[in-house]
C-alpha cells in the first residue's frame, strides 16, 4: 500500500469516527437529567433500536431462561406471600447498548434500563433491562417460574390479561426458591407461592399506573419474544383496573377440568386441586 493510499485510508477512518461521535452527540440530550441525557422511545442503532446488540441482555436463540429444565427440589408451600416496598427509587438512567446493566438484586423495581420499553403483552421471555422501563410507565409485570404448576400459571396469566392493558407477562428463574409468582410495579413487589386472586387484585389496584411516567400510554417498540400483544381491558388509559368477572365461566370451567384430569393422573395433589378451585371461587 502506497503512502498516499495509507493517508487516504486514515482520513476516511478519522471521518467515520467523527460522524459516529457527532451522531452520538446529537442523540444525547442534557446529561444532567434523570435519564442521563438519553431520550426514550427513539430507535437508534448507535444506542438502542431493539435489534442490534440485544444479546447483551438476552440471546433470543437461548431457551434456558424460560424452560423448566429441572423441577425445583422443594416446591413452594401453598399460601405463602411476601410484600416489599423500595424505600427510595433508584435513578431511572437510560443505558445504551452494548453497555451492560448490573443490578443489586434479582428482581429490581426501579433503576437503570434500556431506552426502548417493551410492547405490552405476554412474552416467551423478556429481560429485566426491558420490563423495568415498563414499570416506570406504570405497568404491572407478572413473573412466573417456568417450573410452576401449569394450571396455576394459566390462572395467573388470565388475571394479568384481564386486569389492565399495561401489563407484561414473562417467565423468570430469578424468583426465590419458595415463590413461583411475582407482581412488580415501580418500587413495589408482591411474591407468591401460588396465585391468590384477592391479594393480587388488591396489589394491582393499589399500585398500577402509579409511577413517574404512569400517565404515558404509548406502547413500546421492543417486541423480541412477544407472544400475545396486550388487549384493551377497560379503555386505552386503563381507567378501570381489574373489572369484575375477570374469570369468565368457560375459562374457569376449563381450568377446573384440566386440574381434575391432572389429579387423576397423579400430577397434582388433592390439596393443590382444592387450592386451585378456591382461587377460582374467590375471584371477583
C-alpha positions as CSV (number, residue, x, y, z in Angstrom):
1,X,0.0,0.0,0.0
2,X,1.5,3.3,-1.1
3,X,1.9,6.3,1.3
4,X,-0.9,8.1,-0.5
5,X,-3.3,5.3,0.0
6,X,-2.4,4.9,3.7
7,X,-3.1,8.6,4.2
8,X,-6.4,8.3,2.4
9,X,-7.4,5.3,4.5
10,X,-6.5,7.1,7.7
11,X,-8.5,10.1,6.6
12,X,-11.6,8.0,5.9
13,X,-11.2,6.3,9.3
14,X,-11.0,9.6,11.1
15,X,-14.0,10.9,9.2
16,X,-16.0,7.8,10.1
17,X,-15.1,8.2,13.8
18,X,-16.2,11.9,13.6
19,X,-19.5,11.0,12.1
20,X,-20.3,8.4,14.8
21,X,-19.2,10.8,17.6
22,X,-21.3,13.6,16.1
23,X,-24.3,11.3,15.8
24,X,-24.0,10.2,19.4
25,X,-23.6,13.8,20.5
26,X,-26.7,14.9,18.6
27,X,-28.6,11.9,20.1
28,X,-27.8,12.6,23.7
29,X,-29.6,15.5,25.4
30,X,-29.0,17.0,28.7
31,X,-26.6,14.8,30.6
32,X,-27.9,16.2,33.9
33,X,-31.4,14.9,33.6
34,X,-32.6,11.9,35.5
35,X,-32.3,9.6,32.4
36,X,-28.7,10.6,31.7
37,X,-29.4,12.6,28.6
38,X,-30.6,9.6,26.5
39,X,-34.1,10.1,25.2
40,X,-36.6,7.3,25.4
41,X,-38.6,5.7,22.6
42,X,-36.3,6.8,19.8
43,X,-34.9,3.7,18.0
44,X,-31.2,4.4,17.1
45,X,-28.7,1.8,16.1
46,X,-25.9,3.8,17.9
47,X,-27.8,3.3,21.2
48,X,-30.9,1.0,21.2
49,X,-33.0,0.0,18.2
50,X,-34.4,-3.2,19.8
51,X,-32.4,-5.3,17.4
52,X,-28.6,-4.6,17.5
53,X,-26.6,-6.0,20.4
54,X,-29.8,-7.1,22.3
55,X,-28.0,-10.4,23.1
56,X,-26.1,-8.4,25.8
57,X,-29.3,-8.7,27.9
58,X,-30.6,-11.9,26.5
59,X,-29.8,-14.1,23.5
60,X,-33.0,-14.7,21.6
61,X,-31.6,-18.1,20.5
62,X,-31.4,-19.3,24.1
63,X,-34.3,-21.1,25.7
64,X,-32.5,-21.6,29.0
65,X,-34.2,-18.6,30.6
66,X,-37.7,-19.8,30.1
67,X,-37.5,-23.6,30.0
68,X,-38.1,-25.9,33.0
69,X,-35.0,-28.0,32.6
70,X,-35.1,-29.3,36.2
71,X,-38.1,-29.2,38.6
72,X,-37.5,-27.3,41.8
73,X,-36.2,-29.5,44.6
74,X,-38.5,-28.1,47.2
75,X,-41.8,-26.9,45.7
76,X,-43.2,-23.8,47.4
77,X,-45.7,-24.3,50.2
78,X,-49.2,-23.1,49.2
79,X,-50.4,-19.9,50.6
80,X,-47.0,-18.1,51.1
81,X,-46.6,-14.5,50.2
82,X,-44.1,-11.7,50.7
83,X,-44.6,-8.0,50.1
84,X,-41.8,-5.4,49.8
85,X,-41.5,-1.6,49.2
86,X,-38.4,0.0,47.9
87,X,-37.6,2.9,50.3
88,X,-36.1,5.1,47.6
89,X,-36.3,4.6,43.9
90,X,-33.1,4.1,42.0
91,X,-32.3,6.7,39.3
92,X,-34.0,5.6,36.0
93,X,-31.0,6.0,33.8
94,X,-31.3,5.1,30.1
95,X,-28.3,2.9,29.2
96,X,-27.3,2.4,25.6
97,X,-26.2,-0.9,24.2
98,X,-23.8,-2.5,24.2
99,X,-23.1,-1.3,27.8
100,X,-24.2,-3.9,30.4
101,X,-26.6,-3.0,33.2
102,X,-25.9,-4.6,36.6
103,X,-28.5,-4.8,39.3
104,X,-28.0,-5.2,43.1
105,X,-31.0,-7.6,43.4
106,X,-32.6,-10.2,41.2
107,X,-36.0,-8.5,40.9
108,X,-35.4,-4.8,40.8
109,X,-38.4,-2.4,40.9
110,X,-36.5,0.7,39.9
111,X,-33.2,1.7,38.3
112,X,-31.4,1.8,35.0
113,X,-32.9,0.3,31.9
114,X,-32.9,0.4,28.1
115,X,-34.3,3.5,26.3
116,X,-36.9,1.4,24.4
117,X,-39.5,-0.2,26.6
118,X,-41.3,-3.4,25.6
119,X,-44.6,-3.6,23.8
120,X,-47.2,-4.6,26.4
121,X,-48.3,-8.2,26.5
122,X,-47.0,-11.8,27.0
123,X,-43.5,-12.8,26.1
124,X,-41.7,-16.1,25.7
125,X,-39.1,-14.2,27.7
126,X,-38.4,-10.6,28.4
127,X,-35.2,-9.5,30.2
128,X,-35.4,-7.1,33.2
129,X,-33.5,-4.5,31.3
130,X,-36.6,-4.0,29.3
131,X,-39.5,-4.6,31.7
132,X,-38.0,-2.2,34.2
133,X,-38.8,0.6,31.7
134,X,-42.4,-0.6,31.6
135,X,-42.6,-0.3,35.4
136,X,-41.5,3.3,35.1
137,X,-44.5,3.8,32.7
138,X,-46.9,2.4,35.3
139,X,-47.2,-1.2,34.1
140,X,-47.6,-4.3,36.2
141,X,-45.0,-7.0,35.4
142,X,-46.2,-10.6,36.0
143,X,-43.4,-13.1,36.6
144,X,-43.8,-16.8,36.9
145,X,-41.3,-19.6,37.3
146,X,-41.3,-21.9,34.3
147,X,-41.5,-25.0,36.6
148,X,-44.6,-23.7,38.3
149,X,-47.8,-25.7,38.1
150,X,-49.3,-25.2,34.6
151,X,-52.9,-24.7,35.9
152,X,-51.6,-22.0,38.3
153,X,-49.7,-20.3,35.5
154,X,-52.9,-20.3,33.5
155,X,-54.8,-18.7,36.4
156,X,-52.0,-16.1,36.8
157,X,-52.0,-15.2,33.1
158,X,-55.7,-14.9,33.0
159,X,-55.8,-12.3,35.7
160,X,-53.0,-10.4,34.1
161,X,-54.6,-10.2,30.7
162,X,-58.0,-9.1,32.2
163,X,-56.9,-6.6,34.8
164,X,-55.2,-3.9,32.6
165,X,-53.7,-3.2,29.2
166,X,-50.4,-2.0,30.6
167,X,-49.0,-5.4,31.6
168,X,-46.1,-7.7,30.9
169,X,-46.1,-11.4,31.4
170,X,-42.8,-13.4,31.3
171,X,-41.3,-16.4,32.9
172,X,-38.3,-15.8,35.2
173,X,-35.9,-18.1,37.0
174,X,-34.8,-15.3,39.3
175,X,-37.7,-15.9,41.6
176,X,-36.7,-17.0,45.1
177,X,-36.9,-20.8,45.9
178,X,-40.1,-20.6,47.9
179,X,-42.0,-18.4,45.4
180,X,-43.4,-19.3,42.0
181,X,-45.0,-16.0,41.1
182,X,-44.4,-12.2,41.4
183,X,-46.2,-9.0,40.6
184,X,-44.0,-5.9,40.2
185,X,-44.8,-2.2,40.0
186,X,-42.5,0.8,40.3
187,X,-40.8,0.4,43.8
188,X,-43.2,-2.4,44.9
189,X,-43.3,-6.2,44.7
190,X,-45.5,-9.0,45.7
191,X,-44.1,-12.5,45.8
192,X,-46.5,-15.5,45.9
193,X,-46.1,-19.3,46.2
194,X,-49.4,-19.7,44.2
195,X,-51.9,-17.3,42.7
196,X,-54.0,-15.5,45.3
197,X,-56.7,-13.6,43.4
198,X,-57.8,-11.3,46.2
199,X,-54.2,-10.4,47.2
200,X,-53.1,-9.9,43.6
201,X,-56.0,-7.7,42.7
202,X,-55.6,-5.6,45.8
203,X,-51.9,-5.1,44.9
204,X,-52.7,-4.2,41.3
205,X,-55.4,-1.7,42.2
206,X,-53.2,0.0,44.7
207,X,-50.0,0.4,42.7
208,X,-50.8,0.1,38.9
209,X,-50.1,3.3,36.9
210,X,-48.5,4.9,40.0
211,X,-45.1,5.6,38.6
212,X,-43.0,8.5,37.4
213,X,-44.4,8.2,33.9
214,X,-47.5,6.3,34.7
215,X,-49.7,8.6,32.6
216,X,-47.8,7.7,29.4
217,X,-50.0,5.4,27.4
218,X,-47.9,4.9,24.3
219,X,-47.0,1.2,23.5
220,X,-43.3,0.1,23.5
221,X,-41.1,-0.5,20.4
222,X,-39.2,-3.6,21.7
223,X,-41.1,-6.8,20.9
224,X,-38.5,-9.6,20.6
225,X,-40.1,-12.7,22.0
226,X,-43.6,-11.2,22.1
227,X,-46.3,-14.0,22.1
228,X,-49.5,-12.1,22.6
229,X,-49.9,-8.3,22.4
230,X,-51.9,-6.9,25.3
231,X,-55.6,-6.1,24.6
232,X,-57.5,-3.1,25.9
233,X,-59.4,-4.0,29.0
234,X,-61.5,-1.0,30.2
235,X,-60.2,1.6,27.8
236,X,-56.9,2.9,26.3
237,X,-56.0,4.6,29.6
238,X,-56.9,1.7,31.9
239,X,-59.4,3.9,33.7
240,X,-60.9,0.8,35.4
241,X,-58.3,-1.6,36.9
242,X,-59.3,-5.2,37.3
243,X,-63.0,-5.0,36.2
244,X,-65.4,-7.5,37.8
245,X,-65.9,-11.0,36.5
246,X,-62.3,-11.4,35.4
247,X,-62.5,-15.2,35.1
248,X,-65.4,-15.8,32.8
249,X,-67.3,-19.1,33.4
250,X,-66.0,-21.0,30.5
251,X,-62.4,-20.2,31.4
252,X,-62.9,-21.2,35.0
253,X,-64.5,-24.5,34.0
254,X,-61.7,-25.3,31.6
255,X,-59.1,-24.7,34.4
256,X,-61.1,-26.9,36.8
257,X,-61.4,-29.8,34.2
258,X,-57.7,-29.6,33.4
259,X,-56.8,-29.7,37.1
260,X,-59.1,-32.6,37.8
261,X,-57.6,-34.6,34.9
262,X,-54.1,-33.9,36.3
263,X,-55.3,-35.1,39.7
264,X,-56.4,-38.4,38.1
265,X,-53.0,-38.8,36.5
266,X,-51.3,-38.1,39.9
267,X,-49.7,-35.0,38.5
268,X,-51.0,-32.8,41.4
269,X,-52.3,-33.4,44.9
270,X,-55.8,-33.2,46.3
271,X,-54.7,-30.1,48.3
272,X,-53.4,-28.4,45.1
273,X,-56.7,-29.1,43.3
274,X,-58.6,-27.6,46.3
275,X,-56.4,-24.5,46.3
276,X,-56.9,-24.0,42.5
277,X,-60.7,-24.3,42.8
278,X,-60.8,-22.0,45.8
279,X,-58.8,-19.4,43.7
280,X,-61.5,-19.6,41.0
281,X,-64.3,-19.4,43.5
282,X,-62.8,-16.4,45.3
283,X,-62.2,-14.4,42.1
284,X,-64.3,-11.3,41.6
